[in-house]
Amino acid sequence: MRKGEEIRPEGVSPEATYVAGGKVGGWWQMCTPGDFGQGPHCRIWNRIGKKLWDEEFVPYDEGPFPTPEEIKIPKDGWLTGADRVCLANRRVLFPKSQFKELKRWLDDLSGKK
């Protein structure tokens, strides 16, 4: 294994991307396009393969859902985390079930009111 590579734990989809970040080193993330009128379905696993999220995610900017072509997860996103997905186009997706709380957190962090 070369520096910067991670061993994919059992149970983590082969399509998942290892995203570096945080105190723990990173997370495995994967999103697939949602059905018509729904956001993408994303899964996030921790470094050892425990599934943290498995649900519909929605854009922080409250804009349109990303197209299948826009659902690209870079290995070193600008705002990576265990509770969000950062796309290559710098859009952030939050779990739908926690959207209000996470939006409030990021708004506060970025000085938005």
Residue frames as qw, qx, qy, qz and C-alpha x, y, z in Angstrom:
[[0.000, 0.889, 0.458, 0.000, 0.00, 0.00, 0.00],
 [0.408, 0.373, -0.014, 0.833, 1.36, 3.41, -0.96],
 [0.111, -0.295, -0.415, 0.854, 1.11, 6.48, 1.21],
 [0.332, 0.192, -0.053, -0.922, -2.34, 8.05, 0.93],
 [0.540, -0.059, -0.702, -0.460, -4.07, 4.81, -0.05],
 [0.545, -0.236, 0.529, -0.606, -6.61, 3.10, 2.15],
 [0.048, -0.028, -0.992, -0.112, -7.61, -0.53, 2.41],
 [0.538, -0.212, -0.277, -0.767, -11.30, -0.87, 1.56],
 [0.349, -0.142, 0.796, -0.474, -13.04, -2.55, 4.51],
 [0.011, -0.258, -0.946, -0.197, -15.45, -5.42, 3.96],
 [0.054, 0.689, 0.681, -0.244, -18.95, -4.15, 3.26],
 [0.047, 0.694, -0.066, -0.715, -17.85, -0.88, 1.64],
 [0.731, 0.623, 0.259, -0.104, -19.02, -0.65, -1.95],
 [0.698, 0.000, 0.334, 0.633, -16.30, -0.94, -4.60],
 [0.266, 0.718, 0.324, 0.556, -17.68, 2.31, -6.11],
 [0.397, -0.894, -0.163, 0.127, -17.07, 4.27, -2.88],
 [0.454, 0.670, -0.235, 0.538, -14.33, 6.91, -2.80],
 [0.633, -0.453, -0.360, 0.514, -12.03, 7.30, 0.17],
 [0.077, 0.870, 0.078, 0.481, -12.18, 10.97, 1.17],
 [0.559, 0.008, -0.458, 0.691, -9.37, 12.26, 3.38],
 [0.152, -0.624, 0.009, -0.766, -10.08, 14.55, 6.30],
 [0.681, -0.628, -0.067, -0.370, -10.81, 15.03, 9.95],
 [0.358, -0.655, 0.624, -0.230, -9.07, 13.68, 13.02],
 [0.846, -0.059, 0.515, -0.124, -9.86, 10.10, 12.05],
 [0.366, -0.273, 0.699, 0.550, -8.24, 10.31, 8.63],
 [0.294, 0.156, -0.500, -0.800, -11.28, 10.10, 6.39],
 [0.642, 0.230, 0.554, -0.478, -14.44, 8.35, 5.22],
 [0.210, 0.114, 0.844, 0.481, -15.69, 6.19, 2.38],
 [0.368, 0.486, 0.267, -0.746, -18.39, 8.00, 0.38],
 [0.142, 0.138, 0.827, 0.527, -20.63, 7.09, -2.52],
 [0.405, 0.431, 0.309, -0.745, -23.71, 8.71, -4.09],
 [0.238, 0.251, 0.825, 0.447, -26.05, 7.50, -6.80],
 [0.207, -0.164, -0.239, -0.934, -28.60, 9.67, -8.62],
 [0.344, 0.205, 0.689, -0.604, -32.02, 9.84, -7.00],
 [0.263, 0.513, 0.790, 0.209, -35.30, 8.97, -8.61],
 [0.075, 0.555, 0.329, 0.760, -37.17, 11.79, -10.33],
 [0.365, -0.765, -0.132, -0.514, -37.80, 14.58, -7.82],
 [0.802, -0.587, -0.013, 0.110, -35.40, 13.19, -5.22],
 [0.029, -0.860, 0.509, 0.027, -31.83, 14.00, -4.27],
 [0.574, 0.391, -0.719, 0.025, -29.01, 11.52, -4.66],
 [0.892, -0.436, -0.065, -0.098, -28.85, 8.52, -2.38],
 [0.284, 0.698, -0.573, 0.322, -25.56, 8.68, -0.51],
 [0.902, -0.368, -0.204, 0.097, -23.76, 6.28, 1.77],
 [0.106, 0.779, -0.497, 0.367, -20.94, 7.22, 4.10],
 [0.913, -0.249, -0.288, 0.147, -18.85, 4.66, 5.95],
 [0.358, -0.870, 0.332, 0.066, -16.17, 5.37, 8.51],
 [0.193, 0.693, -0.684, -0.118, -12.61, 4.27, 7.93],
 [0.229, -0.221, 0.941, -0.114, -13.21, 0.77, 9.32],
 [0.188, -0.131, -0.843, -0.486, -16.40, 0.17, 7.34],
 [0.049, 0.483, 0.746, -0.456, -19.20, 1.10, 9.75],
 [0.093, 0.559, 0.536, 0.626, -22.06, 2.66, 7.79],
 [0.113, -0.261, -0.377, 0.881, -22.78, 6.16, 9.12],
 [0.428, 0.443, 0.099, -0.782, -25.33, 7.38, 6.54],
 [0.165, 0.128, 0.895, 0.395, -27.51, 5.63, 3.98],
 [0.208, 0.702, 0.588, -0.343, -30.24, 7.98, 2.76],
 [0.373, 0.784, 0.308, 0.388, -31.26, 10.79, 0.43],
 [0.427, -0.383, -0.073, 0.816, -28.93, 13.80, 0.53],
 [0.247, 0.888, 0.374, 0.104, -29.89, 17.33, -0.49],
 [0.510, 0.446, -0.052, 0.734, -27.83, 20.34, -1.59],
 [0.356, -0.447, -0.377, 0.729, -26.77, 22.84, 1.07],
 [0.033, -0.117, 0.185, 0.975, -27.39, 25.69, -1.41],
 [0.445, 0.441, 0.614, -0.480, -31.00, 24.49, -1.80],
 [0.333, 0.477, -0.448, -0.678, -30.52, 24.58, -5.56],
 [0.865, 0.200, -0.248, -0.388, -31.47, 21.84, -8.00],
 [0.883, -0.285, 0.369, 0.061, -30.40, 18.29, -7.29],
 [0.113, -0.601, 0.650, 0.451, -27.08, 17.43, -8.91],
 [0.806, 0.397, -0.262, -0.353, -27.23, 15.67, -12.24],
 [0.979, -0.110, 0.102, 0.136, -25.63, 12.24, -12.56],
 [0.665, 0.534, -0.124, 0.508, -22.66, 13.91, -14.28],
 [0.081, -0.775, 0.269, -0.566, -22.19, 16.27, -11.30],
 [0.831, -0.510, 0.143, -0.168, -22.08, 13.48, -8.73],
 [0.742, 0.386, -0.390, 0.386, -18.32, 13.20, -8.56],
 [0.636, -0.771, 0.024, 0.013, -16.67, 12.89, -5.16],
 [0.441, 0.702, -0.473, 0.299, -13.03, 14.03, -5.02],
 [0.778, -0.134, -0.515, 0.334, -10.57, 12.33, -2.67],
 [0.396, -0.222, -0.344, 0.822, -9.76, 15.61, -0.95],
 [0.029, -0.782, -0.502, -0.369, -12.90, 17.75, -0.88],
 [0.146, 0.507, -0.191, 0.828, -12.77, 21.27, 0.48],
 [0.457, -0.376, 0.335, -0.733, -15.22, 20.64, 3.36],
 [0.586, -0.002, -0.801, -0.119, -15.12, 16.90, 3.96],
 [0.375, -0.314, 0.556, -0.672, -16.90, 15.35, 6.90],
 [0.075, 0.070, 0.990, -0.098, -18.67, 12.29, 8.25],
 [0.265, 0.574, 0.667, -0.393, -22.05, 14.01, 7.76],
 [0.388, 0.795, 0.005, -0.466, -21.70, 15.63, 4.36],
 [0.753, 0.204, 0.454, 0.430, -20.55, 14.97, 0.81],
 [0.026, 0.767, -0.193, -0.612, -18.52, 17.55, -1.08],
 [0.795, 0.501, 0.327, 0.102, -18.77, 17.23, -4.83],
 [0.628, 0.026, 0.253, 0.735, -16.01, 18.10, -7.29],
 [0.138, 0.647, 0.325, 0.675, -18.00, 21.20, -8.35],
 [0.146, 0.151, -0.472, 0.856, -17.76, 22.44, -4.70],
 [0.604, -0.398, -0.189, -0.665, -21.42, 21.84, -3.91],
 [0.062, -0.206, 0.855, -0.472, -22.12, 20.29, -0.53],
 [0.631, -0.273, -0.561, -0.461, -24.77, 17.66, 0.14],
 [0.261, -0.290, 0.672, -0.630, -26.30, 17.00, 3.56],
 [0.064, -0.252, -0.966, 0.016, -28.42, 14.07, 4.75],
 [0.276, -0.498, -0.423, -0.705, -32.05, 15.08, 4.27],
 [0.618, -0.578, -0.532, 0.025, -32.90, 13.99, 7.81],
 [0.548, -0.530, -0.196, 0.616, -30.34, 16.42, 9.29],
 [0.404, 0.562, 0.276, 0.667, -30.53, 19.21, 6.72],
 [0.201, -0.914, -0.158, -0.315, -31.82, 22.02, 8.98],
 [0.684, -0.688, 0.097, 0.222, -29.24, 21.41, 11.71],
 [0.720, -0.063, 0.305, 0.620, -26.30, 21.06, 9.32],
 [0.290, 0.707, 0.291, 0.576, -27.37, 24.06, 7.22],
 [0.354, -0.925, -0.060, -0.127, -27.56, 26.18, 10.38],
 [0.755, -0.475, 0.204, 0.403, -24.07, 24.96, 11.39],
 [0.611, 0.196, 0.346, 0.684, -22.52, 25.78, 7.99],
 [0.062, 0.860, 0.265, 0.431, -24.35, 29.12, 7.77],
 [0.511, -0.856, 0.040, 0.074, -22.91, 30.05, 11.20],
 [0.768, -0.253, 0.289, 0.512, -19.46, 28.82, 10.22],
 [0.475, 0.335, 0.391, 0.713, -19.46, 30.86, 7.02],
 [0.088, -0.254, -0.194, 0.943, -21.02, 33.97, 8.60],
 [0.233, -0.307, -0.583, -0.715, -24.37, 33.70, 6.80],
 [0.212, 0.146, 0.639, -0.725, -27.54, 34.64, 8.63]]
